[in-house]
Each structure stands twice: as structure tokens, then as C-alpha cells.
């Protein structure tokens, strides 16, 4: 492992690429700097991202822009209640060959792409939603006993509308767990809105001035592999995830009171990967505690299953995670309360 | 010269170690002061004598602090945790932590400047507790002894009283005034009282002591009265015996001698020397032959009477020495039955005819002769004396009085100052004639009793 830690000159090209991607995103989509970083971290971690926000906040625009910048194939599915799994994955159709024989040939669905925008994913039936499970976890599609790999890289950027919940099917926990992040889209401030009105006629986005080559994306992924995760940090992630379980050794009082089920080991892996990507975005060869803290909330906020008491007390997962991050000592030194540390 | 990150981490680890030891030491010292304070209090309340050694126990915190230091040494955080802490505090983004895996020299330029993080111990509460525990221990050590024994058994200071009562009982036993068994019981009871007396409940003790004192005094008084009577009788008998001896030399007639001997016998019988608590004894051969005693036998009888009288006098004197009886009674006993003119009785016995009444003559002589005539010629002069006239208020007629009831009981104590109306006490400031009682505490009884027993 020691030889794999990046040197500054090795990290620099990847850091430059990340900087350029973010510059393009920030230029095209105004007022979403933090969101852009999170989505990029999700892509670098090869994870799927669930975007949650009201209509018109730029979810589709963001996904399309990323596809353009990364020069990746991009497809969009508008999920509706009558959408069938075959509409997503593809289907076998009877075709006549040149020899006059008829045979079933596979017609790939929109899932065979690099970036899939699953718009309003919670409007599809559970049957169709579950059809996405294999694609998201295994990056493959199995139909009639034949497994077909999806093109790499493959990312699902799903969106769901938190309002108009009539006729929707909330995503089951198993599917939610497959999303690396759940990112909340909030409204932009007046300043940004003013710029959008004046600079984006009819909402048309400017074209990216720079696009990433396929090899460059591979470089980024290779660099990601060499971001070092120190043992104290991995221990912190493990303690953090354990602490989300009620009755855990370091579980806080609100966790014990409001959480029914804590985060899975997949969540711990997701935090570690996302923290690596965050370190890369920050231009560092190793993961620090601040990287973990930055990605913990979007990783855990859809993975904690809260009880009814939490609903009564208007407690949500984000507040619980924030409280947990505030209480848990990162280093495990567990200094007494009356001893305070400060930088010189 | 500024330190490198590794030097800063080492220094940080040292500071952390020192602080944790200091903190543990303060905690241990606090705990020790508190525990030792409790021990000091317990030992002092238990009444253990010679508690100076407790002061040296203060030094017990020194080895405890050392033990705390050694324990902290085994508990000090691992170096990788200290390094991780430094990494976090300096916002090094895991670069410092990565030194566990590889040489990160190439990244030094990208790191913030090395410095030792500050450790601040908010020691206010710990120091307050330390001060309180030290103060508690000091107070426990310096607390006056009378305050440390508030809850323990505090015997009453009755040693002298008990000793005096025991001496009284012993004297009464020696003088045969009190039976041996009863005297032993009293001695045991007094010893038990001395042992069991408690300052928390002195009433019982004082009452028991008063009771014994009173019973001793009563027994002594009875004995003294008896001694006084017997000594009076013996003195008179002795006077008669001496007169008989003198009269025999002067030629007393046979009839007179016989009559006198009968009188002497009746006097000795009246003395009841062998009855009562103070038993005397006369030679039986003399008592048997009282009617025909010769001179020599009379001398022996006189000696025996004197011996008994002296013995009784000594007993009374012993009782008086212990203040069991009134000194006036002692002087009475010393002068009991003294005859002013014994020669006159002898002359009477040798000269009287037609039946001598030796007994009556003896009594007359011993009680001081015939009564002196009363004279009324020394009236008080009223010359130059002025009397102030004072008009008394009209008294209510007895016929106007209303009978409420008749009771043989003592009047009830009353706190109300209700004056009896329409009588001579109308304007008096007394309490309306009702009985006034003052509760005398047991410990004051002896003092009150002594006050009313004053000689003058």
C-alpha cells in the first residue's frame, strides 16, 4: 500500500480535470456549487444519486450537462405508473432474419446507456422500480436467462418529487440503499434567480466550452483508486455507522429514541468511497475526517429508518446525522469534557 | 526554529500525557482528602484517644497520585490516535495520518505550518472539589473535641457523687445501720450507675442517685435518733450508778440501795440497749445482779455504760463526718443526759428517808433543775417611735362568699394572675393566691436541698 499513495505531481492532472468539470458545471448551472460537487463525488465513487426536489429546479438540466461534459451517453426515462420493466430494461421481439427465419432478438431498453436519468422514479409501480435493482447493483440486465452487461461507466441519476404524492410508490428501503447519495435540491436565492433570468433566455443552457475525453475519465477513476484511507478515518467511519444503530456502543440518545434500523455496511462502504472522491475533489491524496463529515449526511439521510416517535417529534434523518457528527469524537481519543483542544 | 509536524506531534503527545496525569492526580487527591476526612471524623467521634497520627494521613495522597500517574501511563492514548487528533486539529486532510503507510515528505509543502495544538483544561470544578475536600479534611482534623463527640456516649460527671455515696453506704454497713446484703446491692447499683450514666438522658441517673442519697440519709437519721435516745438513757443510768457508788460510801441505807438499784434496772431496761439498729451490750452477770451490786460491780457497770455511750458517740460522729446527719444532732448526742449536779443525787440517796425516788430525782437533775420563773419587767419602749397609719380596704363579709366546692387536694398550679376580689389582697401584686410551683431539674435538686439545709 505505501507505494500507492499519490505524489503531488501524480495527483495534479486528476485535480485539474475535477476543477475543469466543476468550472463547467458552475458556469452552465448557476448557484449550485455544493450540489455540483456532490453529484461529481457520486460519479467518481461510481454511485447512483437520488435527486429530490421540486419541479423546475434544474435536476434534468444538471444530468444532461454532466453527460455533455463527460461525453457520456445520456438517456432519460420519465417514470409513470403504467411504465413496465420491459420499457426500462428492453425486451425480446420477434424478427425475421435475412434467411427468412424468425427469431427473438433483444431490443435494449433505455437503461443501456452511461448516464440514465430516471425522472420521477417514485411514480412507477414497484414492479418497474424493482427492475432497476439489478442494473444499479450489478450493472447488468438479465432477461430470459441471459445476462447483458451495461456500458461502463453506468450511473443512475434519479429524481423524485417530494410533493404531489398521490399515485406515487415510495421507493422501498432495498432500492433506496442502492443510491449512494440522496441530494436535496433547494431553492436558489434571489441573486442567482436574477442571473438566471438575465443570462438564460427561455431557460436555454449554454453549451460546455470544454468536454472530457473518455481516457481522462478513466484517469480520474484510476486516481480515485489510489486515494489513501488512513486507519483512524476508516475506524471513524465504522464507529459512525455503528452509532446509527439503536443500542450501539456509541449510539446517541436521539438515535436510541428515534431510529428503528441503522445504516447497513453498504452505507459504510459508500461513505468511504464518497470520502475518497471528496478528497480527490479537494486535491488531497488521502482522506481526512472532514471528507467523511462532508459526505456522511447525503449518504445516511435515506438509509436510517425512523420510528413513529420521530414523526411525532418532527425529527428527520438529516438532523439525527448532524447530531451524531457533532457528538462523536473523530479520533476516538475521547478526551474528558473539561479538556478542550485548540489549534495554536 | 519552528518545529516539524513530527516534533509537534511528539510534543502534543507529551502535553496530553502530562495533562491526563495531572487531572488524574487531582481527582485522586480529592478522593483521598474526602475519604481521609471521613476517617478522621469517624475516629474522633468514636472517641479514640491520641489522634495526632491522623495528621500524617494527609501525606497519603502522595502515593495515590503516583499510582494515578502509573495507571494513566497504561491508559494513555495510542500514538496513531494522537496523530489523528493532530491531523484533524491542523486540517491536514489525512496527510499526517497517511505517514503510517508511506513517506509523505512530498506533501509537506501543502500542509499548514506545524505547531503544537493547545490543550486547555477547564479545571475550575476539579479545583473547587479539591479545595472543598481539603477544607473538609482540615475541619475534620481541627474540630474541637466537644463537637466531635456529639453523638457518642457521654457519661455524666457523677464520679464524686458516687464515691461519696459509696463511702456513706460503707460507713452505714460498718456501723451495722444497713444490712450487709442491702449495702452490697447499693454498692453494685452505684457502680452500675457510674458506668451506664449518659449525658443524653441524665434524669434517670440523677433520680436514682437522689433516691440512694435520701435512703442513706434517712437510715442515718434514724440511727442518730436512736443513738441520741440510748445515749441519754445511758448517761442518766451512769449518773445514777455513780451516785449510788458515792452514796454507798456515805452510808446509804439498805432500803435506799435496793430502791436505787431497782430504779437503775428500770432505766437500763428503758434504754433498750440491745434493740434497734445500734446494738449495745452490758455484761449479763451485772444485769442479772443489779439488785445486789457491790462497789466493785458498780464500777464495772459504770465502765460498761461509758463504753457503750462512747461507741454510740463514735457512730454518730462518723455519720456527722459524712454529713449524713445534722451537726446539731451530733452536739445534742455529745451533751445527751449530762447531769449538772451528780453529787446532789448521791447526797439525796444517802440522806433520803421514807422511800427515795432516785429515778425522778435523777431525771430532774439531768434535765437542768427546776424551771426558772418567767419575768415580764422588760417591756419594749415605744418612745419616739412613729407608726404610719394604713387603711385596709373593706373586707367582704363571709356571708357574701359563695362556696364553690371543698377539696382536700393541694391547690392546682395556675399561671393566671387572677387576684381574689374584694379582700385585703385586692391591690397585691401576688398571683391571686394560687399555688406557685417551680419545676426543679434533677441536676439542681441537690443544690436546692443543700440551700434549704443551711445551718444558719
Interface residues (C-beta under 8 A of the other chain):
Chain A: X1 X2 X3 X5 X7 X8 X228 X229 X230 X231 X232 X233 X279 X282 X284 X285 X286 X287 X288 X289 X290 X291 X330 X331 X332 X333 X336 X338 X339 X340 X341 X342 X343 X344
Chain B: X19 X23 X77 X80 X81 X82 X83 X84 X85 X87 X88 X89 X90 X91 X92 X93 X94 X95 X97 X98 X100 X101 X102 X103 X104 X106 X107 X109 X110 X115 X116 X117 X118 X119 X120 X121 X122 X123 X125 X126
